[in-house]
Amino acid sequence: MKKIHVFLASLGILAVTAIVVVALVKANQINNQDRFSVVGSGTVYAKADIANIQVGLKTGTQKTAAAATIDSTSKMNNIIQALKKLGIDEKDIQTSSYNLNPVYNWTNQKGQELIGYEVTQNLTLKIRDLTKIGDVISQTTDQGANQIGNISFTIDDEFALKNQARELAIQKAEEKANLIAKQTGMRLGEVKSVYENSDPVPNPISYTNAKMDLSAAPASGVVSPEIQTGQNEIKVDVTLVYEVK
């Protein structure tokens, strides 16, 4: 008898649970049906104030690892000194890679044969005075840099610009929501949720093997190339979720 009571009680609990679950699902479906979302995009443009660039060198093949290291160290020290003379702060000069690799030659007679070693070393620079970009390229190549590229332009403080872009995005989203409501006869209530997505758009420029391209430079030194910074785009997407009456 007790087992029957326990069984019936369990069935009652399961039934109540099922009713609650179904009620919650239906309430959620109704709640979702009473929502309307719209996306607005805001974009502002501003001139970059920071240039990021990689400057490096690759030594020729040296007979020993020590010789390759000495060659690389001597040239890189001269490159760093040239950067400091241009006013590049030490905190804005960072070694991003350093590789000492063996160099092999393959022939049918001997197969794989070690012929020496080479060093590849790269610096990542942050240039705050954009008028010095050309001088950085010319003077570092003059000191032996032969791996230059990955130039990108950024804005040091985008906070105020993102606020402007967000304001525009919200304004456009509201205008779009009101227009759609007017066109469909839908009545909008309060904004229930807001989602934001910001997607910075970089401006990469490839500039490699700089010294090879500047073979016609005057004997007094490597000519400074002109690098155009242009403008950066700051874009913010905002999704507004409205209650539908």
N, C-alpha and C positions, 0 to 999 in steps of 0.2 A: 504493500500500500504506500509506504514511504517513497519507494522508487517511482511510483506513478506520479505522486505529488511533485517530486523533484523534476521528473521529466516534463510535466505540464508547466512548472515554473520556468524551466529553461526555454520551452517553446514560447512562453509569454515574453520573456526577455528578448529573445531573437526577433519576435514580431515587432515589439516596440522599437528595437534598434533599426530594423528594416524601414519602419515608418519614418523614423527620424532622418535616416540617410536619404530616403526618397524625397522627403520634404526639403532637405538641404540642397539636393541636386536641382530640384525644381526652382527653389529660391534663387540659386546661383544662375540658372538659365534665364530666369526672368530678369535678374539683376543685369546680366550681360546684354540682354535684349534692350534694356533701357539705357544703354551707353552708346555714345557716338564719339569716335576719335578722328582727329584731323592733324595733319603735319604741316608745319610752316618752316621755311628756311630763311635764315638771315645771313647776309654776307657783307663784310666790310673789307676794305683794302688799305694797306699801310706799307710804307717803305721799310724794308728790313734795316736793322741796326747791328746785326751780328752776322759775320761770315764764318762758316765752319769749313775747313779744308784739310786734306791730308797731304803731307809732304814727306817724301821718303827717298830712299836710294837702294839700288841693287848693285853690289860690287861686281866687277868682272871675276872670272874664275881665277882663284889663287891656288898655288901649289899646296899650301897647308891651311888648316883651319885658323891657326894663329895669324897668318899673313892676311887672311880675309877679314878677321876680326880687327886687326890693326888698321887696315884700310878703311873699313866701315866706321870705326871709332873716330878716326882722324877727320873724315869728311863730315860725319854727323855733328861732332863738336863744333866744327866751323859753321855748319848750318844753324845750329842753336845760337851761336854767338851773333851771327848775322840777324837772326830774328830778334834777339834782345836789343841790338843796336837800332832796330826799326821801332822799338818801343813795345814789342809784344811781351806781356807780363809772363813771368815764369809759371804762374798758376794756369795760364791759358795754353801751355805747351805740354802735351802728354804723349808719352811713347805708347802707341797703340799696338805695335807688333814688332817682334825681333826674331828672325829665323836664320840659323846657321845650317846650311844644307850641303851635303856632298853632291858633286857633279860627276855624272857618269857619261861615258861614250860607248856606243855599241858598234861593233864591227863583226863581220862574219868570221874573221880569223880568230879574234880574241874574245868575242862575246862582250859581256859587260865589263868595262874597265874604269876604275876610278881615276879621274884626271885632275881633281882638285876640289875646292870648296868655294862657296859664295855666301854672302850675307845680304839679307833683305831686312831693312828697318824702316818703320813708318812712324811719323808724328801726326797727331791730330791737333790742329790749331784752332783757336777761337780768336778771330780778328775783330776788334771792337771799333777800329777806325777803318771804315770801308775804303777810304782813299789809298790805303796802303796795300790793298790786295795785289795789285800789279807788281809793286816793289817786293812783296813777299815771294812771289813766283820767280821774278827775275833774279833776285839776290840769292835765293836758296839754290836755284839751278846753277848759278855762277859758282857756288861752293860745292857742287857735285850732286845735287838732288836730281834724280831722273825718274821719279815716280810721284806725279802730282795729279790730284783729281778729287772726285767726290765733293765738289764745292756745293754748299747749300746755304741759303740765306734764311735767317730766323729773326724773330722779334724777341728781345730780352724779356719784356714784360707785356704779355698779351691780355692781362686781366681786364683792363678798361675796354679794350677792343672786343673781347668776348662778351662783355656786358652789352655793348652796343649791338653786336650781332644777335644776341639773345633777345633783346628788346624788339628788333626788327622781325625776328622769327615768330615771336608771340603775337605781334601785331598782324602779320600775314596769316597766321593760323586762325586768329579770331575773325579776320575778314573773310577767310575761306569758309569757316564754320557758319557764319551769319548768312553768307551768300547761298550755301547749300541748303540751309534751313529755310530760307525764303523761297528757293526754287522748288523744294519738296513739300513745303507746308509743315515741316517738323518744328516742334517747339523745344528750344534748348533751355536746360536748367543750369545749375552751377557746374563749374569745372571741378571734377572729382580727382583727377590725377594729371600730373605733368611729367613728361620724360624728356630728357635732353641728350643730344649726341653731338659732340663737337669733333670735327675731322680736319686737323691742320693739313694744309696742302704744301709740301716742300717744293723747293725749286732747285733740283739737282742739276749740276753742270759737270760734264765729263771733260777733264783737261789732263791728259796723260802724255808721258814721254815729252815733257815740255822742252827739254834741252835739244832734242832732235829737231823739233819744229822751229827752233830759233838759231839755226846754223848761220843765218845771214846777219846776225847781230854784229854791231861794231866791235872793234877790238877792245874798247874801253870797258865792255861789260855786256851782259844780256839785256836786251830791250825789255821794258816793262809792258806787258800786254794790258789791254783795256778789258775790264770785266764789268759787265752791266748787271746791276743788282735788281732792277725792276721793282715790282711790288709783291707783297705777300697777301694771300687770301686767307681771311679768318672766317670760317663758316660754322654756324651752329644750327642744328635741326631741333625743333621742339615739337613734341606731340602733346596735344591737349585732349583730354578725355572728358566729354560733357555728359551730364545727366540729361536724358530725354524725357520730357513731361508727357 
